[in-house]
Amino acid sequence: MTFECTVTKGSVGVSVELDASGTLTVYGSGTVGASDLNGISGNINSVIIGGGITEIEGGTFSQLSQIKSVSIGDSVKNIGGYAFNKCINLSSVTIPNSVKEIGTGAFAGCTGLVKVYLPSDVVKYGTRIFYDCNNLQEIHIGDIVDWLAFLSFGKGEQINNADYSVYINGAIPEEIVVPDVILSIPTNAFRNFSRVTDITISSNVRYMGDNLFHNCSNLTNITYEGTMEQWEKIDKTSEWAGGSTDFTITCTDGVLDKSGNQI
């Protein structure tokens, strides 16, 4: 079955087609929203967002539980809040680098989601993007700055109840360097980075959130590019090292244990 409707918003038209296999194709230009799906009869098994579409409105595909795959075109710049909320059979999603904003809970409750590819240089994230995605196993992202930005916008609540691994530039990292541009390390920053043995932290860092090294089972050392006095002056939460193994902190003028005692 094929259904097509055209919705005009000013001079912008959006066309939606559902074929007999259950593939929904969206094309045209501008913004697609839930109202563009009104009148469609039949199960939507996959979604293709074609070229020309620049925004997926909040809630557009929310709770369409039959959706198993989503292809987002590289003209899309904004994914609204709860756009794919509770698409429980969606297993993998690649968000193109054209996307600069992802709204709150965009993929929350997608319990079948296993693998995610996040874009680089996102300008704004909402919170709880992948909340209650309990089976999430792989998160792929370009670099550590992009990863820390993703977490910072979410205030430590982008993901919960998932035993995920983070792939930086295609690989699970064994060493991490937090560059000079980072002033704040958000809660859960290196959670589940189980292969990491050493993390280098710039002396520009002023704040460190909770449970930074939770499940970092191979972490043995933090290399801090400042003095022991500077390390002690960093604003750290009481649980900054929560859930971590023992490690040393190598400063420019000495070595500390994770409780701050000089070794």
N, C-alpha and C positions, 0 to 999 in steps of 0.2 A: 504494500500500500504506500502511496506517496501523497503527502499533504504539503501544501505550500501556502504560506500567508505572507503578506508584505505589510509591515508596519512602518508608517512614515512619521518621523519626528523632525519637524521642519522640512529640510530638503534631504533628510537621511532616510534610506530604506534598508530594512533588514528582511531577508528571506530565510525561511526555515523549511527544510524538507526531511520527511521521515520515509525511508524506503522499506521494502518488504523484509529486509534482514534486521531491521530495528536500528539502523544507523541514522542518527539525526545530524544533518549538515546545516550549519548556520553560515550565511555569507551575505555580502552586501557591504555596508559601511555604517560605522557608528556603534551604538550600544545595543546589546541584546539583553532582554529581561524576561521575567517569568510570563509577562503578558503576551510575549511573542509565541509562547507555546500553547496558548489558549486554543482549544478546538482540535488539538492533535489527538488522534485515537490510535492506540497501540503502544506496546512496550518499547522504551528507548534503551537499547543495549549498549550503544556507543555514541559518543558525541564528537563531532569534528567542528571546531571553530575555525572557519576559513579566513583567508586574507581579507582585509578591509574592516573587520570587526575590531574596535579599539577598546571596548569595555564589556565585561560580563557583570551585570548588575547583581547586587546582593540578593541571595535567595533564589537565583534563577533556576538552578537544578537541584535545589534542596529537597532531600528525602525521596529522590527518584532512585529507588533501591535497585532497579534492574541494571543501572549503568555499570558496565565493567571496564570500559576504557574511555579516556578523554584525550583528544589531540587539540592543543591550543596553538593557534596560528601566531606567527611572529609579528603580527600587527597589533596584538592585544597589549595594552599598557596597564590596565587596571582590572583586578579580580575583586569583586565586592565581597562584603562580609557574608558568610554562610552560603556562598555561591554554590558549593557542592556539599554542604552539610548533610551528613548521614546518608551519603551514597555508599551504602554498606558493602556493595560488591565491587567497588572501584579498587583495583589492586596496584596500579602504578600510574604516576602522573609526571609529566615533564613540563615544567613551567619555563617558557622561553625567556631569553635575556631582554626581550622587549618590555617585559612586565616590570613596572616601577612601583606599583602599589598592590598590596595584598591585604584584604580586609580581615577583620576579626572573625575567627572561626570558619574561615573559607573552606577548610577540609575537615572540620571537627566532626567526630563521630563516624568517620569513614573506617569502620572496624576491619575491613578487608584490605586496607592500604598497606602494602609491604615495602614499596620503593618510591622515593620522591627525588626529583631533580629540581633544585632551587636555582633561580637565576642569580646573576651577579649584579651588583650596583643597584639593588632595590632602594628606593628613596624612603618608603614608608611601609611598615608592617603593622597590622593590628595585633591583638593578643590571641592566644589560644588557637593558633592557625591549625595545628594538628592535635588538638586536645581530644582525648578518648579514642585516638587511633592506636588501639592496644596492640596491634600486630605489626606495627611499623618496625622494619628491620634495617633499612638502608636510607640514609639521607646523603645526597650528593650535592656538593656546593663548590664554588670555584676556589676560594681561599679563606684563610682564618679570619680576615677582617669582615668578609661577608657573613660568616657564621656568627661572629660575635655581635654584629649588627642585628641579625635575625633574632638572637636571644635578647638583646637589650631592649628592642621594641616590645617584646613580649613580657618583660619584667620577670623572667624566669618561668613563665607559664605558657610557653608555646607548645610543649609536648608533655604528656604524663602517661604513666602506666605502660611504657614501651621500652623494650630492651634494644634500642637502636644502635647502629654503628654509623659514624660520620666519615664520609669519604671526602677528602680535600683534594681537589684537582685529580680525581679518579682513583685515589689510593687511601687506605687507612693509614694515618700518619703514625710515625714512630718518634718523631721529635716535633715540637711546636715552638715557633718564635712569635711572640706577641710584639708587633712592631710599635714604633714610637707614636704613631697616630692614635693608639688606644690609651685612653685615660681611665676607663672603667671596665672591669672584667665582670660580666653579669653572672648571676646565679646559674649553676649547672653548666658553666662554660665548657668544661672538658669532661663532662659526665660520660661514662662508657668509652672513653678513649683508652681502651685496655692495652693497646700496644705501645703507648707513649712511655718512654723512659726518662726523657728530659724535656722540660719546658723552660724557655727563656722569656723573661718578663722585663720589659723596658722600665727604666727608672722614672718614666713619665706617668706610670700608673698611679692613680690616687685613691682608687676604691676597688675592693674585691668582695663579691657577693657570696652567697651560701653554696656549700657542697660543690666547690669548683672541680674537685678531683675525684668525685664519687665513682667507684668502680674502675679507677685507674690502677689496676692491679700490678702493673710493671713500672710505675713511676718511682724513681729512686732519687731524683734531684731536680730542684728548681734553680736555674741560673738567673740571678737577679743582677741587672746592670746598674747597680747603685750600692751604697754602703749599707752596713748593718743598721745604722741609725735611720737612714732613709726607709729601709724596709719596715722598721718598727713604726714609723710615722704614717704608713699607708692605712687608710680607714678600712678595716676589715670587719666583717660581721663575725659574731661569735661562732658561727658554723662554717666559716670559710673553708676549713679543711675537713669538713664532715664527710664521713664515708670513705676516707682515703687511707692508704697504707702509710707506713713511716717513710719519710723522705728528708733529705737535707736541703738547705737553702744556701747556695754558694753566692756570697756577695763579693764585691770588689776588695773588701778588707777583712774577710773572714767567713766562717761557715756556721750556720745555725741549724738546730733541729726545728721541726715544724711548730714546736711550742715557743720558739724564739730564744732558746738557750744556746749560747755560744758553745761550739764543740772544740 
